[in-house]
Amino acid sequence: MNVIPFPRERSQRTLARTAEPPAALGGPIAGGTASSPEEEFAAFEDRRRMQQNLAACLLVVVLIVTGAWIVERLKIYSRTLACLESGHRHCIILDPRHLPLR
C-alpha cells in the first residue's frame, strides 16, 4: 500500500515472444510457471521494498545503539565533573589492569 503513489511510465518495449525451452527437454521451465511482465515487475518491486525496509531497520538500530552509548558517556562525564567541582581528588575509577607493576 502506497501512501502517495508515484506512477511510472512503463517501457513500450515488450518481448515479441516468450522464451520457451527446446522441445527435446519436454519438461516445464526451471523457474516454475511462466509469469507475465506485470507479475515480474511486482515481484521485483516487492523485493526492492523489502531491501529498503531492512536497510531502514538497520539504520534505526544503529542510531539507537549510538544514542545509548553517547548518553552513557555523558552521564560518566557529568559524574566526574561534579566530583571535581566538589573538590575531591580521586574522582576517576582506575582499572587495576592498567596500573604499572610494583
Secondary structure, DSSP 8 states (H G I E B T S, - for coil): --SS-------S---SS-----TTT-S--TTSS---HHHHHHHHHHHHHHHHHHHHHHHHHHHHHHHHHHHHHHHHHHHHHHHHHTT-S--S---GGGS---
